[in-house]
Amino acid sequence: MRKTDSPAVYLIIPFVIIRNGVILAYNPVSMEDKTSQKPTWLQMLEAESWQAELIVSGAAIYGSLQLPELIRQGINYTLLWIYAELVGPVYIFFWYLFIGAAILMLSFILHFVLRSLWIGLVGLASVYPKGINVDSENYSRHFLEAVRREFPDLGQFNQQLDALCSVVFAACFNLAMVILSITINLFLLFVVVMVITRLVPSIPFLPAFWGTLAVLLFPSTFMGLLNIKSMRNRPWVQRIQFPITRTVSRGLYNIFYMPMNYIQFTFATNLPMGRYMAYLGGYFALVMVVAVPLLWNSNGTLLIGDLYFYLDDRQDRKDPDLYADTASPDYFPLRPQISSATIKESSLSLFIPQLGRDKKAMEGLCPEVSTLDSLSQQENRRRSRDARLTCMREHYQLAIDEVPVVGHSFFLTKHPQGRVDGITATIPLDSLAAGGHLLRITFPEKNADGDHRQAYIPFWYEPPID
């Protein structure tokens, strides 16, 4: 960073406060006395850091733009194994990831734009080193002198903009480290609580997860309260504030402990807190404008409450994804699907995905098959699989126009898209009249009221002509 002689200006991550018409990105404070002690190579690196910034920022923009699709794929595969009790914490986790992706995209794009503007202005200054020409005949001299007073020195402005870009770059990486640290901690918390509740079934997952999270967040909240002006100078506060802050920071930021604290305390000790919070709030409002569509255009909405339970419990809708021949190319098979909305064959092929919530619902419904000593290991394994398939056939009930389906085949399979585990059923339609019909699938999963999850798929049947 380079020192400027301009009046005081404040950075609000990633916004800027403008005061007296001048922008200040960084106040070097005590570092100015040590400039002469820096090695020559370090001074040269600082002077030319914009080149590395542009390369890294460009790569970061490209990488951050890939994050939404990776998060969407993560949601899809998570839905394959998650069961209903876990959807709340998992929804919060993925919602946080989308917000983090939006923050990274906006922050690095902001830096890239500012640095590109700086390069353009440096080039402009090299062509017109005097900046605004007050001797131009295109305007009156009085007007140009007023303009020159408002915009006095292009070189000085470039220095200020250069400093601003460097600080925004540091802020971008601070945000990236915060997002990554919190993501790691949330994931570890989720895994640890899930393992504990599996080992001790009497402990319910949701109270254990939210309770543990509240306990872990308490020290940070407590330290925030201790830092208010009426508390911070009390002797007992001074004894515990730094040790607790250091411990919490080490646990929260882990491998990023040193760089994050350097950046955060530099900002925290050089910025006016009131305006900082105001501009930060405005920035996060912009982030939400980007993050909400990212979530809405994913299957993350299926993690909201009972939305997935009632997703296909409608008889008035023909969603293209319910039919294999009209489903979008990137469709991930999380819902029942038949071959086409118009069936012209004598049978109907149905795919039923078997998600984690379905497997959870099947627990206890199918008794274990005892092993017979008179049979070989392979024969016992086949006998167990046949019994499981028979049990599943009893609990996945099919009906057309409210008439139970009989005589249909029933096999385990994997959907060609995404290799999703599921069930394939072939339903004979010989006795079905031509016209519109409604297929109903009843799942073993139940809600709190004891009602089974149901899905409806309308179709039109045209009997084949012999």
C-alpha positions as CSV (number, residue, x, y, z in Angstrom):
1,M,0.0,0.0,0.0
2,R,1.2,3.6,-0.6
3,K,0.7,6.5,1.6
4,T,-1.3,9.5,0.3
5,D,-1.4,13.1,1.6
6,S,-5.1,13.4,1.0
7,P,-7.7,14.3,3.7
8,A,-9.2,11.5,5.7
9,V,-11.3,8.9,3.9
10,Y,-12.8,5.7,5.2
11,L,-13.4,2.3,3.5
12,I,-16.6,0.5,4.3
13,I,-16.2,-3.1,3.1
14,P,-16.6,-3.4,0.3
15,F,-18.1,0.2,0.0
16,V,-16.3,3.5,0.4
17,I,-17.2,6.5,2.5
18,I,-16.4,9.8,0.6
19,R,-15.5,12.7,2.8
20,N,-14.7,16.2,1.5
21,G,-14.7,14.8,-2.1
22,V,-11.6,12.6,-1.5
23,I,-11.4,8.8,-1.3
24,L,-9.1,7.1,1.3
25,A,-8.6,3.4,1.1
26,Y,-6.1,2.8,3.9
27,N,-4.4,4.7,6.7
28,P,-1.0,3.2,7.1
29,V,-0.5,4.5,10.7
30,S,2.7,3.2,12.2
31,M,3.9,1.4,9.0
32,E,4.9,4.8,7.5
33,D,7.9,5.0,9.9
34,K,9.1,1.6,8.7
35,T,8.9,2.1,5.0
36,S,12.6,2.7,4.7
37,Q,13.3,-0.6,6.5
38,K,11.5,-2.7,3.9
39,P,13.6,-4.8,1.5
40,T,13.8,-3.4,-2.0
41,W,12.1,-6.5,-3.4
42,L,9.1,-5.9,-1.1
43,Q,8.8,-2.3,-2.1
44,M,8.9,-3.3,-5.8
45,L,6.2,-5.9,-5.2
46,E,4.0,-3.4,-3.5
47,A,4.4,-1.0,-6.3
48,E,3.5,-3.6,-8.9
49,S,0.9,-5.5,-6.9
50,W,-1.9,-4.5,-9.3
51,Q,-0.7,-7.0,-11.8
52,A,-1.0,-9.9,-9.4
53,E,-4.3,-8.5,-8.1
54,L,-5.8,-8.6,-11.6
55,I,-4.7,-12.1,-12.3
56,V,-5.9,-13.5,-8.9
57,S,-9.1,-11.5,-9.0
58,G,-9.9,-12.7,-12.6
59,A,-9.4,-16.3,-11.5
60,A,-11.5,-15.7,-8.4
61,I,-14.3,-14.3,-10.4
62,Y,-14.3,-17.4,-12.7
63,G,-14.1,-19.7,-9.7
64,S,-16.9,-18.0,-7.8
65,L,-19.2,-18.0,-10.9
66,Q,-18.9,-21.9,-10.8
67,L,-20.0,-22.1,-7.2
68,P,-23.8,-21.8,-7.7
69,E,-23.8,-24.9,-9.9
70,L,-21.7,-26.8,-7.5
71,I,-24.0,-25.9,-4.7
72,R,-27.0,-27.0,-6.7
73,Q,-25.4,-30.3,-7.4
74,G,-24.6,-30.6,-3.7
75,I,-28.3,-30.0,-2.8
76,N,-29.4,-32.7,-5.3
77,Y,-27.1,-35.4,-3.9
78,T,-27.9,-34.3,-0.3
79,L,-31.6,-34.9,-1.0
80,L,-30.8,-38.4,-1.9
81,W,-29.8,-39.4,1.6
82,I,-31.2,-36.8,4.0
83,Y,-34.3,-37.6,6.0
84,A,-37.1,-35.3,7.1
85,E,-35.7,-34.5,10.5
86,L,-32.5,-33.0,9.1
87,V,-33.9,-30.7,6.5
88,G,-33.9,-27.6,8.7
89,P,-30.2,-27.4,9.5
90,V,-29.2,-28.6,6.0
91,Y,-31.4,-25.8,4.4
92,I,-29.7,-23.2,6.6
93,F,-26.3,-24.6,5.5
94,F,-27.0,-24.4,1.8
95,W,-28.7,-21.0,2.1
96,Y,-25.5,-19.8,3.8
97,L,-23.4,-21.3,0.9
98,F,-25.5,-19.4,-1.7
99,I,-25.1,-16.1,0.3
100,G,-21.3,-16.8,0.4
101,A,-21.2,-17.4,-3.3
102,A,-23.0,-14.1,-4.0
103,I,-20.6,-12.2,-1.7
104,L,-17.6,-13.6,-3.4
105,M,-18.9,-12.9,-6.9
106,L,-19.9,-9.4,-6.1
107,S,-16.8,-8.6,-4.1
108,F,-14.2,-9.8,-6.7
109,I,-16.2,-8.3,-9.6
110,L,-16.2,-5.0,-7.7
111,H,-12.4,-5.2,-7.2
112,F,-11.8,-6.1,-10.9
113,V,-13.9,-3.2,-12.1
114,L,-12.1,-0.7,-9.8
115,R,-8.7,-2.0,-10.7
116,S,-9.6,-1.9,-14.4
117,L,-10.8,1.7,-13.9
118,W,-7.5,2.5,-12.3
119,I,-5.5,1.1,-15.3
120,G,-7.6,3.2,-17.6
121,L,-7.0,6.4,-15.6
122,V,-3.3,5.7,-15.4
123,G,-3.2,5.4,-19.2
124,L,-5.2,8.6,-19.5
125,A,-2.8,10.4,-17.2
126,S,0.1,9.3,-19.3
127,V,-1.4,10.8,-22.4
128,Y,-2.6,14.0,-20.6
129,P,-0.3,14.5,-17.6
130,K,-1.8,17.9,-16.8
131,G,-5.3,16.5,-16.5
132,I,-8.0,19.0,-17.1
133,N,-6.9,21.8,-19.4
134,V,-8.2,25.2,-18.1
135,D,-6.9,26.8,-21.3
136,S,-9.4,24.9,-23.5
137,E,-11.7,26.9,-25.7
138,N,-14.5,24.4,-25.4
139,Y,-15.7,26.0,-22.1
140,S,-15.4,29.4,-20.4
141,R,-12.3,29.8,-18.2
142,H,-14.4,30.5,-15.2
143,F,-16.2,27.2,-15.6
144,L,-13.0,25.2,-16.2
145,E,-11.4,26.7,-13.1
146,A,-14.4,25.6,-11.0
147,V,-14.1,22.1,-12.6
148,R,-10.4,22.0,-11.8
149,R,-11.1,22.9,-8.1
150,E,-13.6,20.1,-7.9
151,F,-11.2,17.6,-9.7
152,P,-7.7,19.0,-8.9
153,D,-5.2,16.3,-9.8
154,L,-5.7,13.1,-11.8
155,G,-2.5,11.6,-10.5
156,Q,-3.5,12.1,-6.9
157,F,-6.9,10.5,-7.6
158,N,-5.1,7.5,-9.3
159,Q,-3.0,7.0,-6.1
160,Q,-6.1,7.1,-4.0
161,L,-7.9,4.7,-6.3
162,D,-4.8,2.4,-6.3
163,A,-4.9,2.3,-2.5
164,L,-8.6,1.6,-2.5
165,C,-8.2,-1.3,-4.9
166,S,-5.6,-2.9,-2.7
167,V,-7.8,-2.6,0.4
168,V,-10.8,-4.0,-1.4
169,F,-8.6,-6.9,-2.5
170,A,-7.7,-7.6,1.1
171,A,-11.3,-7.3,2.1
172,C,-12.3,-9.8,-0.6
173,F,-9.9,-12.4,0.7
174,N,-11.0,-11.7,4.3
175,L,-14.6,-12.4,3.2
176,A,-13.5,-15.6,1.4
177,M,-11.7,-16.8,4.6
178,V,-14.7,-16.0,6.8
179,I,-17.1,-17.9,4.5
180,L,-14.8,-20.9,4.2
181,S,-14.2,-21.0,8.0
182,I,-17.9,-20.9,8.9
183,T,-18.7,-23.5,6.2
184,I,-16.1,-25.9,7.7
185,N,-17.4,-25.3,11.2
186,L,-21.1,-25.8,10.3
187,F,-20.2,-29.0,8.4
188,L,-18.2,-30.4,11.3
189,L,-20.9,-29.5,13.8
190,F,-23.6,-31.2,11.6
191,V,-21.5,-34.4,11.3
192,V,-20.5,-34.6,15.0
193,V,-24.1,-34.1,16.2
194,M,-25.5,-36.6,13.6
195,V,-22.9,-39.2,14.7
196,I,-23.7,-38.6,18.4
197,T,-27.5,-38.9,17.8
198,R,-27.0,-42.1,15.8
199,L,-24.9,-43.6,18.7
200,V,-27.4,-42.4,21.3
201,P,-30.9,-42.6,19.7
202,S,-32.5,-41.2,22.7
203,I,-31.0,-37.8,21.9
204,P,-33.1,-36.0,19.2
205,F,-31.1,-34.4,16.4
206,L,-32.7,-31.0,16.1
207,P,-32.5,-29.9,19.8
208,A,-29.0,-31.3,19.9
209,F,-27.9,-29.3,16.8
210,W,-29.5,-26.0,17.6
211,G,-28.5,-26.3,21.3
212,T,-24.9,-26.9,20.4
213,L,-24.9,-24.1,17.9
214,A,-26.3,-21.7,20.5
215,V,-23.6,-22.7,23.0
216,L,-20.8,-22.2,20.4
217,L,-22.2,-18.7,19.4
218,F,-22.6,-17.5,22.9
219,P,-18.9,-16.5,23.5
220,S,-18.9,-14.3,20.3
221,T,-22.1,-12.6,21.5
222,F,-20.7,-12.2,25.0
223,M,-17.5,-10.6,23.7
224,G,-19.5,-8.2,21.6
225,L,-21.3,-7.1,24.8
226,L,-18.1,-6.7,26.7
227,N,-16.7,-4.3,24.0
228,I,-19.4,-1.6,24.5
229,K,-18.0,1.6,25.9
230,S,-19.6,1.2,29.3
231,M,-18.0,-2.2,29.8
232,R,-14.6,-2.3,28.0
233,N,-12.5,-0.4,30.5
234,R,-13.6,-2.3,33.6
235,P,-10.7,-4.3,35.2
236,W,-12.4,-7.7,35.1
237,V,-13.4,-7.2,31.5
238,Q,-9.8,-6.3,30.5
239,R,-8.6,-9.5,32.2
240,I,-10.8,-11.8,30.2
241,Q,-11.5,-10.0,26.9
242,F,-8.4,-10.8,25.0
243,P,-7.9,-14.4,26.2
244,I,-11.5,-15.3,25.3
245,T,-11.3,-13.5,22.0
246,R,-8.1,-15.3,21.1
247,T,-9.6,-18.7,22.0
248,V,-12.9,-18.1,20.1
249,S,-11.0,-16.8,17.1
250,R,-8.7,-19.8,17.0
251,G,-11.6,-22.2,17.1
252,L,-13.7,-20.3,14.5
253,Y,-11.0,-19.4,12.0
254,N,-8.6,-22.4,12.6
255,I,-5.9,-22.3,9.8
256,F,-6.9,-18.7,8.9
257,Y,-6.4,-17.4,12.4
258,M,-3.4,-15.1,11.7
259,P,-4.3,-13.5,8.3
260,M,-8.0,-13.0,9.3
261,N,-7.1,-11.2,12.5
262,Y,-4.5,-9.0,10.9
263,I,-7.1,-7.9,8.3
264,Q,-10.1,-7.6,10.6
265,F,-8.4,-5.7,13.4
266,T,-6.8,-3.4,10.9
267,F,-10.3,-2.6,9.5
268,A,-11.9,-2.5,13.0
269,T,-9.4,0.0,14.4
270,N,-9.4,2.4,11.4
271,L,-13.1,2.6,10.4
272,P,-16.1,4.5,12.0
273,M,-18.4,1.8,13.2
274,G,-21.7,3.5,12.6
275,R,-21.2,4.2,8.9
276,Y,-19.4,0.8,8.6
277,M,-22.5,-1.0,9.8
278,A,-24.8,1.1,7.6
279,Y,-22.9,0.5,4.4
280,L,-22.3,-3.1,5.3
281,G,-26.1,-3.5,5.7
282,G,-26.7,-1.9,2.3
283,Y,-24.1,-4.3,0.7
284,F,-25.8,-7.3,2.2
285,A,-29.1,-6.2,0.8
286,L,-27.5,-6.2,-2.6
287,V,-26.1,-9.7,-1.9
288,M,-29.6,-11.0,-1.0
289,V,-30.8,-9.7,-4.4
290,V,-28.3,-12.1,-6.0
291,A,-28.6,-14.9,-3.5
292,V,-32.4,-15.4,-3.4
293,P,-32.7,-16.2,-7.2
294,L,-29.8,-18.6,-6.8
295,L,-31.6,-20.5,-4.1
296,W,-35.0,-20.3,-5.9
297,N,-33.6,-21.8,-9.1
298,S,-32.2,-24.8,-7.3
299,N,-33.8,-27.7,-5.5
300,G,-32.9,-26.0,-2.2
301,T,-36.5,-25.0,-1.8
302,L,-37.3,-28.7,-1.3
303,L,-35.5,-28.4,2.1
304,I,-38.1,-25.8,3.3
305,G,-40.4,-27.4,5.8
306,D,-42.9,-29.9,4.3
307,L,-42.6,-28.5,0.7
308,Y,-41.1,-31.8,-0.6
309,F,-43.8,-33.8,1.1
310,Y,-46.5,-32.0,-0.8
311,L,-44.6,-31.2,-3.9
312,D,-46.5,-33.6,-6.3
313,D,-49.7,-33.9,-4.2
314,R,-51.6,-32.0,-6.9
315,Q,-54.0,-33.4,-9.5
316,D,-54.3,-30.2,-11.6
317,R,-50.7,-29.9,-12.8
318,K,-48.7,-31.5,-15.6
319,D,-45.1,-30.7,-14.8
320,P,-42.7,-31.4,-17.7
321,D,-40.2,-33.1,-15.4
322,L,-42.8,-35.8,-14.5
323,Y,-42.3,-37.2,-18.1
324,A,-39.1,-38.6,-19.4
325,D,-39.5,-37.3,-22.9
326,T,-40.2,-33.6,-21.8
327,A,-37.9,-33.4,-18.8
328,S,-35.1,-30.7,-19.0
329,P,-31.7,-32.1,-20.0
330,D,-30.2,-31.2,-16.6
331,Y,-33.2,-32.6,-14.6
332,F,-32.2,-34.5,-11.5
333,P,-34.6,-37.3,-10.8
334,L,-36.0,-36.5,-7.3
335,R,-39.7,-37.1,-8.3
336,P,-41.7,-39.9,-9.8
337,Q,-41.6,-40.0,-13.6
338,I,-43.3,-41.9,-16.4
339,S,-42.2,-42.2,-20.0
340,S,-44.5,-39.7,-21.6
341,A,-47.6,-37.6,-21.0
342,T,-49.3,-39.6,-23.9
343,I,-49.0,-43.4,-23.6
344,K,-49.5,-45.3,-26.8
345,E,-48.3,-48.7,-25.6
346,S,-50.1,-51.4,-23.7
347,S,-48.1,-50.7,-20.6
348,L,-46.8,-47.8,-18.6
349,S,-43.2,-47.5,-17.3
350,L,-42.9,-45.7,-13.9
351,F,-39.8,-44.7,-12.0
352,I,-40.0,-43.9,-8.3
353,P,-36.9,-42.4,-6.7
354,Q,-36.0,-43.9,-3.3
355,L,-34.5,-41.0,-1.3
356,G,-33.1,-41.0,2.2
357,R,-36.4,-40.0,3.7
358,D,-38.1,-43.0,1.9
359,K,-35.5,-45.3,3.3
360,K,-35.9,-43.9,6.7
361,A,-39.7,-44.4,6.5
362,M,-39.1,-48.0,5.5
363,E,-37.1,-48.7,8.7
364,G,-39.2,-51.1,10.9
365,L,-41.7,-51.8,8.2
366,C,-39.8,-54.7,6.7
367,P,-38.7,-57.4,9.3
368,E,-35.3,-58.9,8.9
369,V,-35.3,-62.3,7.2
370,S,-33.6,-65.0,9.3
371,T,-30.7,-66.9,7.8
372,L,-31.4,-70.6,7.1
373,D,-28.5,-73.0,7.7
374,S,-29.8,-75.3,5.0
375,L,-29.2,-72.6,2.3
376,S,-26.0,-71.3,0.9
377,Q,-24.9,-67.7,1.6
378,Q,-25.9,-66.7,-1.9
379,E,-29.3,-68.3,-1.6
380,N,-29.9,-66.6,1.8
381,R,-28.9,-63.3,0.2
382,R,-31.3,-63.8,-2.6
383,R,-34.1,-64.8,-0.2
384,S,-33.5,-61.6,1.8
385,R,-33.6,-59.4,-1.3
386,D,-36.8,-61.0,-2.5
387,A,-38.4,-60.4,0.9
388,R,-37.3,-56.8,0.9
389,L,-38.7,-56.2,-2.6
390,T,-42.0,-57.8,-1.6
391,C,-42.3,-55.6,1.4
392,M,-41.5,-52.5,-0.6
393,R,-44.2,-53.4,-3.1
394,E,-46.7,-53.6,-0.3
395,H,-45.8,-50.1,1.1
396,Y,-45.5,-48.3,-2.3
397,Q,-49.1,-48.4,-3.4
398,L,-50.1,-47.5,-7.0
399,A,-53.6,-46.6,-8.3
400,I,-55.0,-45.3,-11.5
401,D,-58.2,-43.2,-11.2
402,E,-58.3,-44.3,-7.5
403,V,-58.4,-48.0,-8.6
404,P,-55.5,-50.0,-7.1
405,V,-53.0,-51.3,-9.6
406,V,-52.5,-55.1,-9.7
407,G,-50.3,-57.4,-11.7
408,H,-47.5,-54.8,-12.2
409,S,-43.8,-55.7,-12.1
410,F,-41.6,-54.2,-9.4
411,F,-37.8,-54.0,-9.5
412,L,-35.0,-51.9,-8.0
413,T,-33.1,-49.8,-10.5
414,K,-31.0,-46.6,-11.0
415,H,-32.2,-43.7,-13.1
416,P,-29.9,-43.1,-16.0
417,Q,-29.6,-39.4,-15.1
418,G,-27.6,-39.0,-11.8
419,R,-27.6,-42.7,-11.1
420,V,-30.3,-42.2,-8.5
421,D,-31.5,-45.3,-6.6
422,G,-35.2,-46.1,-7.2
423,I,-37.9,-48.5,-8.2
424,T,-39.2,-49.2,-11.7
425,A,-42.7,-50.5,-12.2
426,T,-44.3,-51.7,-15.4
427,I,-48.1,-51.2,-15.2
428,P,-50.4,-53.1,-17.7
429,L,-53.0,-50.9,-19.4
430,D,-55.0,-53.5,-21.3
431,S,-58.2,-52.9,-19.4
432,L,-57.9,-49.1,-19.4
433,A,-60.2,-47.0,-21.6
434,A,-58.8,-44.4,-23.9
435,G,-58.6,-40.9,-22.6
436,G,-57.2,-39.0,-19.7
437,H,-56.2,-40.7,-16.5
438,L,-54.5,-40.0,-13.2
439,L,-51.8,-42.1,-11.7
440,R,-51.3,-41.9,-7.9
441,I,-48.3,-43.1,-6.0
442,T,-48.6,-43.5,-2.2
443,F,-45.3,-43.5,-0.3
444,P,-44.5,-45.1,3.1
445,E,-43.4,-41.7,4.5
446,K,-46.0,-40.1,6.9
447,N,-46.3,-36.5,8.2
448,A,-47.1,-35.5,11.8
449,D,-50.8,-36.1,11.2
450,G,-50.2,-39.7,10.0
451,D,-51.0,-39.0,6.4
452,H,-48.9,-40.7,3.7
453,R,-47.0,-38.7,1.1
454,Q,-48.7,-38.9,-2.3
455,A,-47.7,-38.0,-5.8
456,Y,-50.0,-37.6,-8.8
457,I,-49.1,-37.9,-12.5
458,P,-51.8,-37.2,-15.1
459,F,-51.5,-38.9,-18.6
460,W,-53.4,-39.5,-21.7
461,Y,-53.9,-43.1,-22.9
462,E,-54.3,-44.1,-26.6
463,P,-54.6,-47.9,-26.9
464,P,-52.4,-49.4,-29.6
465,I,-54.1,-50.4,-32.8
466,D,-53.7,-54.2,-33.5
